[in-house]
């Protein structure tokens, strides 16, 4: 059971414009945004690229390749960040004058992760002169060596944490390199390549490449916003600047044809698009292509300028996503059944469960791990064969605050050399590969490490609340101000409130969700509420303490609002 913890009250400084209501100022201040400039950052305040290590070498290599009309191949990755980074790289290089630019992306089932030797062999047919990796490369030692052995130059752009040894690339741009002084370590892969393009434009400007006018790279910010939000990187002030600018483009209908088509395919109103719409609707449709088929389909959607082709591709991605949801539900049901025997509180219950099923799909295990992590509030790893019948397993790990999952894998790897074939990732998410014959030994080592790190405090789920709403704040004006006051996301969470309510009426909708009619003790008019997944087979109590979000109810329209319940406990 989650515990609701209210954020401490923070004094709100003077100097806020009247357009920002007091409630929103209080929410911003609680997240460390004490001024309007920090709360709603603009592009003018974007961090300059100067302190990002490796840019000088990378831009020189790209500029030389462009000047000599050499073939540049942008190598993407099979998730949403990798796809948007690939599209950003291709579009950006073409904007800056590159004439010979193409792209490639690994197929999860054929090539494995990133720039692998198998992918290099396939790329030989394109006869590239320079490879630009986006959202990967920092762990692709063998692939980079294979590419350079063919005489190709390799520029790596990545944001994943590096291992003890860097790959032998010609240039590496990654804010998480040791000694890198770039102030924001939270850039997504798409953010890193965007910064590389900014630096390349400056380099070309200094060489007199543009004449009267220069390319407007802000046209790429819709892609940067989608990749940044979908990759769940922390939305620090710099990332919020990028995401907010991209959302403004999308809301104004100036996004690329593919993103406009995907917005339409998932039934969202482009004029009111939020970061949550990216995270829960647009991102999953792009991700589905890489999970079940080939991310080349998603990248094509992002690169086409033909609206009809974009709509066709978006509909195909929507269909793949529906298939992914069905598969995910079946796999999650399998995981639920496996865990039912070892739930927390049972004797011998694992602190950090490892789940494996030989019938699972490797493209969906990350979603299964995430679902189980949310249910149990403990780190979860899910494994599947790399391909049907393979003796090699792919694993996806998802974690909880306070347990750095990539560092935990590094600790196991250090204590048991050779047990894990390869791994990489972040604090909250990681991936790994190991032989199926090593799974039992890995699980034993993993549980031993988890036992030495996890404690009862870390395993207690907490919901951070912004406190109670005043009776007069339950209205459309405040609901829209909260919706539009983002972008909200990792590290800058969407406002959540809590308080006691009387439950006047309820019904089950869509088999698993609860529609509630509530009364606030200090408010005469009843309130509509929805709790997704809230039906657990028992009627709700007449009084409940709720953690909820205040949202406009666009389904009912007009001045309607609703509470979106995140947690319900008996009052």
VEXVEX-709222 format. One record per residue (C-alpha): x, y, z; residue in one letter. Coordinates in steps of 0.05 Angstrom, whole numbers, plus 5000, padded with zeros to 4 digits. Layout:
# VEXVEX-709222
XYZA;...
# end
This chain:
# VEXVEX-709222
500050005000X;502850674980X;503851225032X;501751935015X;507052445034X;505653175027X;510953624998X;513454145046X;510654845036X;515455315001X;514956075003X;512956344936X;517156934914X;514257584888X;514557784815X;509957284783X;505357514727X;497957534740X;496857014685X;499856474731X;494856314786X;496956234858X;495755484857X;500555394799X;505855834832X;505455394894X;506254764852X;512255054815X;515655284879X;514854584910X;518854314850X;524454814859X;522155294804X;522055924846X;521556424789X;517456484725X;523756374685X;525155714719X;517855504718X;516555644645X;523355664611X;524055954541X;528755784485X;532756414498X;535156084563X;537255424530X;544155194553X;549355334499X;553154724472X;560055004489X;561554544548X;559253894515X;565553484507X;567253204439X;563353704397X;569454014364X;571953354337X;565053114317X;563053754280X;569753774244X;568753064219X;561653204196X;563553864163X;569353534125X;564752964102X;559553464078X;564753894042X;567553274006X;560453023989X;561752374028X;556151904047X;553751994119X;549351444149X;545451604212X;544650964252X;538550984297X;535850534352X;529350144358X;525950564412X;522351234408X;528451634430X;532751274378X;527551374323X;526552114336X;534052204343X;535051864276X;529852304242X;532852924276X;539752744251X;537552614180X;533053224175X;538253664210X;544053464166X;540053584104X;537854264130X;545154434141X;546954254069X;549053524070X;547353224003X;548852484016X;545152274079X;541551624091X;539651234153X;539350534181X;536550214244X;537849534274X;532249024275X;531548774347X;530748054326X;536148044272X;541748504294X;540948584369X;542149254402X;545749844371X;551549844322X;553149094322X;558048734275X;551948414242X;549049104227X;555849344201X;556048764152X;549148974126X;551049704121X;556849534075X;551949534016X;550650274029X;558150424022X;558150944077X;564051404091X;561851624161X;556951324211X;553451764260X;550351354317X;544551664355X;541951434423X;547150874425X;554350724412X;557650814480X;557350064491X;558149834419X;565549664420X;565349084371X;560949434320X;565150064321X;571449664312X;568349294253X;566149944221X;573050264228X;576349644202X;572549774137X;575450474135X;569250844158X;569451424206X;564851354267X;561751924307X;557951694369X;552452094401X;549451774462X;546951924532X;547451244565X;552451164621X;559250934595X;562850324620X;570050314645X;572750324573X;570350784517X;569450514446X;574750684394X;570351184356X;573251784319X;569052244363X;564252144421X;559052644445X;555652434510X;554152894569X;555352314616X;562652204596X;567552264654X;569852984659X;564453264614X;562453954640X;555754034606X;551054254662X;545253804643X;546553054646X;539352904631X;539353004555X;535852444518X;539252144456X;535152614412X;537353204454X;544753014445X;544152984369X;540253644369X;546053964407X;550953674357X;546953994300X;547054664337X;554654624343X;555254404270X;551155004247X;555755454287X;561855124255X;559055204185X;556955914200X;564156074218X;566355774152X;561556224113X;557255644090X;550455974093X;551056644057X;544957074068X;540856614113X;541856004155X;537555394170X;532455424227X;533854824270X;527954984315X;523754624264X;526553984294X;524054114364X;517553724355X;521853094346X;526353294405X;520253374450X;517352694432X;523852314442X;525552674507X;518752534539X;518251824514X;525151634541X;523151844611X;529352254624X;528852774680X;525453414657X;530553894685X;530054624664X;533854504599X;529753904578X;523354274597X;525654834551X;526454344493X;519953984507X;515854614517X;518354904451X;516854254415X;509854224444X;508554944421X;510254724350X;505754124354X;499954514385X;500555024329X;500054474276X;507254584254X;509953904272X;512653434219X;507453044179X;508752394216X;507552684285X;501353044262X;498752384234X;500452004298X;496852524340X;490752424296X;491351664299X;491251644374X;485252114378X;488652694412X;487053424401X;493453734373X;491654424400X;491554154472X;497153654467X;501053524531X;507253144551X;502652604579X;499652514510X;506652394483X;508351904538X;501951504537X;499651554464X;504651794412X;510951474442X;507950774450X;505750764377X;512750914354X;515750434404X;511149874381X;514549844313X;521349714345X;518349224395X;514548774347X;516848924276X;522049404249X;523150124273X;524750304201X;517150384194X;516950894251X;522951274224X;519751304155X;513551604187X;517852144219X;521752294156X;516152334104X;513453014084X;507552714048X;501252774093X;497752184059X;503751724067X;504451964139X;497251784154X;498151104122X;504250954164X;501051234228X;495150764219X;499950174210X;503550374274X;496850434310X;495249724289X;501949464312X;500949814379X;494249464387X;497648804376X;503049004426X;497749154479X;494548474470X;501348124475X;503248554535X;496948374572X;497947624561X;505247674584X;503248094644X;498047574663X;503547044660X;507947474704X;502247594754X;501146844759X;508546714770X;508947244823X;502647034859X;506646494895X;512046974919X;508547634932X;511748104982X;510447855053X;511047125033X;516846725061X;522646755012X;519447304969X;524847594924X;526948314936X;528248424862X;524347904822X;527247584759X;521847344711X;522846894651X;518346534602X;520946184539X;514646414501X;515447154516X;517347664463X;523748044475X;520748694450X;515448714505X;519248484567X;520949204586X;513549354591X;512348734633X;518048924680X;515149624686X;508149374702X;510748894755X;515249434784X;509249894792X;505149344825X;510449104874X;514649744883X;521149364877X;526249264821X;524048754769X;527748414713X;524148054656X;527647584607X;525747274540X;529546884487X;533247354440X;529446994385X;525046364385X;529045774410X;535246174424X;539845994482X;541346734492X;536647144535X;535047884531X;533148224595X;529848884613X;530349174682X;526049714715X;527550024782X;524950444840X;527851084869X;534050964909X;536350334872X;540750504812X;539349924765X;545150024717X;550050084775X;547049454806X;548349064742X;555449344741X;556549104812X;554248404794X;558448404732X;564548624772X;563548084825X;562047534773X;566047684709X;563147354648X;556347214678X;553047784639X;554847834566X;553148574560X;548949094596X;547549844596X;542350354616X;540450874668X;538550924741X;531350704729X;531850264667X;537049804637X;537949224590X;542448614590X;544147984552X;546247314582X;546346574565X;540146194587X;544745694622X;547146264666X;540246514688X;540046134754X;547046364773X;545347074753X;538947074794X;542746834855X;548047374848X;542747894833X;538547734894X;544847744938X;546648434913X;539448684922X;539248424994X;545348845010X;542449484981X;534849484989X;531649625056X;524549725082X;524850465069X;526350384995X;520949854988X;515550305016X;512050644958X;510651384968X;506151864931X;508352584936X;502353034943X;501653784934X;496753794991X;489353964989X;485754394939X;481554974964X;474054884949X;474355464899X;480055134861X;475654554837X;474054904771X;475754904697X;480355514702X;485055164751X;484454494715X;486754804650X;492255204685X;495054554714X;494454184647X;497854744608X;502954924662X;507754364643X;511054024611X;510553534669X;514452884672X;520352544705X;523552994757X;518053514748X;511853104763X;504753284745X;501053604804X;497853104851X;493253294908X;489952904965X;484152965013X;477952625042X;471452545003X;464652225011X;463151714957X;455951864935X;455651374877X;459950914836X;459750444776X;464550004739X;466350214668X;470449834617X;470749224664X;476649494705X;475450234718X;471350594771X;467051204756X;465651574821X;461252134844X;464352494903X;462853044952X;468253484982X;466553655055X;467054405042X;463754424973X;456454354957X;456754114885X;458753384873X;465053214834X;466052704779X;472052234785X;475151654749X;480051134775X;483250744719X;484250014740X;480650184805X;475649604806X;478449064851X;471948674860X;469649044922X;465149664927X;468850294949X;467850525021X;462851095034X;468751535056X;475451525021X;482051885024X;484252004953X;490552214917X;488252534852X;489652994794X;485053554774X;483553534699X;478853844649X;473453354628X;473753444553X;468952864542X;463253254575X;465953914550X;463854614573X;466354764643X;466554034665X;472253774707X;474053104736X;478652814788X;483352274761X;484451834822X;491451544829X;490551224898X;484451074941X;484450885015X;478950825066X;478351485103X;
# end
